[in-house]
Structures are given as structure tokens and as C-alpha cells.
């Protein structure tokens, strides 16, 4: 009997971790390609993205934020691919930060952590996801990042004026994960102050909170140009052959 109640308490006290997937952009740099609907390996990009959260036992729910014209289609896609952790598909705003805010408003109120992820990052691994979730649970804010590999120049009027020390620089990825009350307050303050940031960490940093960097992945690319779709196909093929994932 004692074992039964211990299991009951453990289940009842399991942490509530949610995800907001932002897929409301206009894809201006994709030359007419709708990046979240375009197929990679015969499956829409957004499905690959959502499966990372569907397959993660630590995630309880997913809120998808998209364009109004895609509401019905994405809802149907979620049903077709049995993505039952997607609890709501809602309309985003004119700026990414407004879309994030819309998503945060729909997350369950008892969530302790909220992960915010780009809908066009379809190759998030469970290893990267779990590390950033567990780190944020300890520190309050975390994001995956990878070191820069190219030499970085500061340029003015197309002339290099400085070589930047890349050893202190990292490329930040998503999901960016935060304590729920913190990210809600940070996003609201940024919007109130008129700061339409493209990075959720930036909103938290404005409030004096430090964000811990976790280990990102070179595979965790954001599809931004048509070339990225070709690279994505190569990543998927390599995973199928056991090289990644």
C-alpha cells in the first residue's frame, strides 16, 4: 500500500513543462516557399519540429502559433500525424514577439517551465532538448548555442574595420527555455517598452536575468533560405543512415 501512495504522489507532483512553437512568419527569404509546410523526407517541416516535443516525456503540452490562413491546415496536420500534445493552434501577431506573447497566454497556468522554439527548426534532438530543459529547471533560463567557426569582421560601409574575437561569441538556437512567470513578465515588459526583439533571451536579459548556454547542435538549423531545405534533406538522410540523431 505504501508503494502505491508513493507512486501516486510522484505522479501528482511531476513538473509541468510546456512548449510554444512559433510558426507565424512570412518566410520572405524563402523565395515563395512556405518553409513550415514544405516537405523534407516527404513530411512537412512543421511535423518534424513538433515530433521532437511529442516524443519528449518531459513536455506536457504544445501550443502552435501560426498565420491565420494556416490555422485549419495545421490543425489537420496535427491530427493526421497524431500530434496529440498540440493542445491549441492559434493566430500569431505581426511581430515574432507578439506571436510569442499570444502563445504564452494560451499555455496552462500551472506550467513551471516554457520552451519557446522556432517552427522552422525541424532537427532538434532529444539530447539538446533535455539538456536545455533540465538546465532551465535549475537556473531559470537556458538556451542551446554553438561556437562560431567563421572569422567575424565588424564592417562599416562594406569595409572591414575590426576582427572580432570569436572565442567569446556563440550562435544561439532554440528552444529557449524559461521559468514561466519570468518569460511572461519579460515579454510583456519588452512589448510595453516598444522593444520588438527577435530573441526571447534578450527579453529576459533586459530584466537583469542571466541565461545559461547549453550545448547546441550543428544539425539544429533554422530553415531560412531555399538552400537550407537542401541541407535539411541531407541531415535527414544522414540520420537515416545512423550518422546523426
C-alpha positions as CSV (number, residue, x, y, z in Angstrom):
1,X,0.0,0.0,0.0
2,X,2.8,2.4,0.8
3,X,4.3,1.8,-2.6
4,X,1.0,2.7,-4.3
5,X,0.7,6.0,-2.5
6,X,4.4,6.9,-3.2
7,X,3.8,6.3,-6.9
8,X,0.6,8.4,-6.7
9,X,2.4,11.3,-5.0
10,X,5.3,11.1,-7.5
11,X,2.9,11.3,-10.5
12,X,0.9,14.1,-8.9
13,X,4.0,16.2,-8.3
14,X,5.5,15.7,-11.7
15,X,6.7,19.1,-13.1
16,X,4.5,20.8,-15.8
17,X,6.7,21.8,-18.7
18,X,5.1,23.3,-21.8
19,X,6.3,24.4,-25.3
20,X,5.3,27.2,-27.6
21,X,6.2,26.6,-31.2
22,X,6.3,29.8,-33.3
23,X,5.4,29.3,-37.0
24,X,3.8,32.6,-38.0
25,X,6.5,34.1,-40.1
26,X,6.0,35.2,-43.7
27,X,9.2,33.4,-45.0
28,X,10.3,36.4,-47.0
29,X,13.8,34.9,-47.7
30,X,12.4,31.6,-48.9
31,X,11.6,32.8,-52.4
32,X,8.0,31.9,-52.3
33,X,8.5,28.6,-50.4
34,X,6.3,28.2,-47.3
35,X,9.0,26.7,-45.0
36,X,6.8,25.1,-42.4
37,X,4.7,23.3,-44.9
38,X,7.4,22.3,-47.4
39,X,8.2,18.6,-47.2
40,X,11.5,17.2,-46.0
41,X,11.7,13.4,-46.4
42,X,8.1,13.5,-47.6
43,X,6.9,15.1,-44.3
44,X,6.1,18.8,-43.7
45,X,8.8,20.6,-41.8
46,X,6.5,21.6,-39.0
47,X,5.7,17.9,-38.3
48,X,9.4,17.2,-37.9
49,X,9.6,20.1,-35.5
50,X,6.6,19.1,-33.4
51,X,7.7,15.5,-33.2
52,X,10.7,16.5,-31.0
53,X,8.2,17.7,-28.4
54,X,5.7,15.0,-29.0
55,X,8.4,12.4,-28.3
56,X,9.8,14.1,-25.2
57,X,8.3,12.7,-22.0
58,X,9.0,15.9,-20.1
59,X,6.8,18.0,-22.3
60,X,3.1,18.1,-21.3
61,X,1.6,20.3,-24.0
62,X,2.5,22.2,-27.1
63,X,0.9,25.5,-28.3
64,X,1.5,26.2,-32.0
65,X,1.3,29.9,-33.1
66,X,0.8,30.4,-36.9
67,X,-0.7,32.6,-39.5
68,X,-4.5,32.9,-39.7
69,X,-4.6,31.4,-43.2
70,X,-2.8,28.2,-41.9
71,X,-5.0,27.6,-38.8
72,X,-7.2,24.9,-40.3
73,X,-4.4,23.3,-42.3
74,X,-2.0,23.0,-39.4
75,X,-4.8,21.7,-37.1
76,X,-5.5,19.0,-39.7
77,X,-1.8,18.2,-40.0
78,X,-1.5,17.7,-36.2
79,X,-4.5,15.3,-36.3
80,X,-3.1,13.4,-39.3
81,X,0.2,12.8,-37.7
82,X,-1.2,12.1,-34.2
83,X,0.5,15.0,-32.6
84,X,-1.8,14.9,-29.6
85,X,0.4,17.1,-27.3
86,X,-0.6,20.0,-29.5
87,X,-3.4,21.4,-27.5
88,X,-4.1,24.6,-29.4
89,X,-3.2,26.2,-32.8
90,X,-3.6,29.9,-32.6
91,X,-3.0,33.1,-34.6
92,X,0.2,34.9,-34.2
93,X,1.0,38.6,-34.3
94,X,2.6,41.0,-36.8
95,X,6.0,40.6,-35.0
96,X,7.6,37.5,-33.6
97,X,7.5,38.8,-30.0
98,X,3.7,39.4,-30.3
99,X,3.3,35.8,-31.6
100,X,5.3,34.6,-28.6
101,X,3.1,36.6,-26.2
102,X,0.0,35.1,-27.8
103,X,1.4,31.6,-27.3
104,X,2.3,32.3,-23.7
105,X,-1.2,33.4,-22.9
106,X,-2.5,30.0,-24.0
107,X,-0.1,27.9,-22.0
108,X,-1.6,26.2,-19.0
109,X,-1.4,28.4,-15.9
110,X,0.3,25.8,-13.8
111,X,3.2,25.3,-16.1
112,X,6.6,25.8,-14.4
113,X,8.8,25.9,-17.5
114,X,8.0,27.1,-21.0
115,X,10.2,26.2,-24.0
116,X,9.9,28.6,-27.0
117,X,11.0,27.1,-30.3
118,X,11.2,28.1,-34.0
119,X,8.7,26.2,-36.1
120,X,11.4,26.1,-38.9
121,X,13.9,24.2,-36.8
122,X,13.0,20.7,-37.6
123,X,16.1,18.8,-36.4
124,X,16.0,19.3,-32.7
125,X,17.4,16.3,-31.0
126,X,16.2,14.8,-27.7
127,X,19.7,15.3,-26.2
128,X,19.7,19.0,-26.9
129,X,16.1,19.4,-25.8
130,X,16.5,17.6,-22.5
131,X,19.8,19.4,-21.6
132,X,18.3,22.8,-22.1
133,X,15.1,21.8,-20.2
134,X,17.0,20.4,-17.2
135,X,19.3,23.4,-17.1
136,X,16.5,25.9,-17.2
137,X,14.8,24.0,-14.4
138,X,17.8,24.7,-12.2
139,X,18.8,28.2,-13.3
140,X,15.5,29.8,-14.5
141,X,16.7,30.5,-18.1
142,X,18.7,28.5,-20.7
143,X,19.3,28.2,-24.4
144,X,21.3,26.0,-26.6
145,X,24.2,27.5,-28.5
146,X,27.1,26.5,-30.8
147,X,30.6,28.2,-31.1
148,X,31.1,30.3,-34.2
149,X,33.5,28.8,-36.7
150,X,34.0,31.6,-39.2
151,X,36.2,34.7,-38.7
152,X,33.9,37.6,-37.8
153,X,34.5,41.1,-39.1
154,X,32.9,44.3,-38.0
155,X,32.1,46.2,-41.2
156,X,31.3,49.9,-41.9
157,X,30.2,50.8,-45.5
158,X,31.4,47.4,-46.8
159,X,34.9,47.9,-45.3
160,X,36.3,45.7,-42.5
161,X,37.2,47.9,-39.5
162,X,37.8,45.2,-36.9
163,X,38.3,41.5,-36.5
164,X,36.1,40.3,-33.6
165,X,37.4,37.7,-31.1
166,X,35.1,34.8,-31.9
167,X,36.2,32.8,-28.8
168,X,33.7,34.9,-26.8
169,X,30.8,34.6,-29.3
170,X,28.2,31.8,-29.8
171,X,25.3,31.4,-32.1
172,X,22.2,30.9,-30.0
173,X,19.5,28.4,-31.1
174,X,16.1,27.4,-29.9
175,X,14.3,26.1,-27.8
176,X,15.0,28.8,-25.3
177,X,13.5,27.7,-22.0
178,X,12.4,29.8,-19.1
179,X,10.7,29.8,-15.8
180,X,7.1,30.6,-16.8
181,X,6.5,33.7,-14.7
182,X,9.8,35.1,-15.8
183,X,9.3,34.8,-19.5
184,X,5.7,36.1,-19.3
185,X,6.9,39.2,-17.4
186,X,9.9,39.7,-19.7
187,X,7.9,39.5,-22.9
188,X,5.2,41.8,-21.6
189,X,7.8,44.4,-20.5
190,X,9.6,44.3,-23.8
191,X,6.4,44.9,-25.7
192,X,5.3,47.7,-23.3
193,X,8.7,49.3,-23.9
194,X,8.4,49.0,-27.7
195,X,11.3,46.6,-28.0
196,X,10.3,44.1,-30.7
197,X,13.2,41.7,-30.1
198,X,13.8,38.6,-32.3
199,X,15.3,36.7,-29.5
200,X,13.5,35.6,-26.3
201,X,16.7,35.5,-24.3
202,X,17.1,39.2,-25.0
203,X,13.8,40.0,-23.3
204,X,14.9,38.2,-20.1
205,X,18.4,39.8,-20.2
206,X,16.7,43.2,-20.2
207,X,15.3,42.3,-16.8
208,X,18.8,41.6,-15.4
209,X,18.4,37.8,-15.6
210,X,21.3,35.7,-16.9
211,X,20.7,33.0,-19.4
212,X,22.8,29.8,-19.2
213,X,24.1,28.4,-22.5
214,X,23.8,24.7,-23.1
215,X,25.3,22.5,-25.8
216,X,23.6,23.1,-29.1
217,X,23.9,21.2,-32.4
218,X,25.1,22.0,-35.9
219,X,22.1,20.0,-37.1
220,X,19.6,22.3,-35.2
221,X,19.5,24.7,-38.2
222,X,16.7,27.1,-38.9
223,X,15.4,26.9,-42.4
224,X,15.7,30.5,-43.7
225,X,16.7,30.2,-47.4
226,X,15.9,27.6,-50.1
227,X,19.5,26.2,-49.7
228,X,18.6,25.3,-46.1
229,X,15.9,22.9,-47.3
230,X,18.6,21.1,-49.3
231,X,20.8,20.9,-46.3
232,X,17.9,19.7,-44.3
233,X,17.3,16.8,-46.7
234,X,21.0,15.9,-46.3
235,X,20.7,15.9,-42.5
236,X,17.6,13.7,-42.6
237,X,19.3,11.3,-44.9
238,X,22.4,11.2,-42.7
239,X,20.2,10.4,-39.7
240,X,18.6,7.6,-41.5
241,X,22.0,6.1,-42.2
242,X,22.9,6.4,-38.5
243,X,25.3,9.3,-38.7
244,X,23.2,11.7,-36.6
245,X,20.4,11.6,-34.0
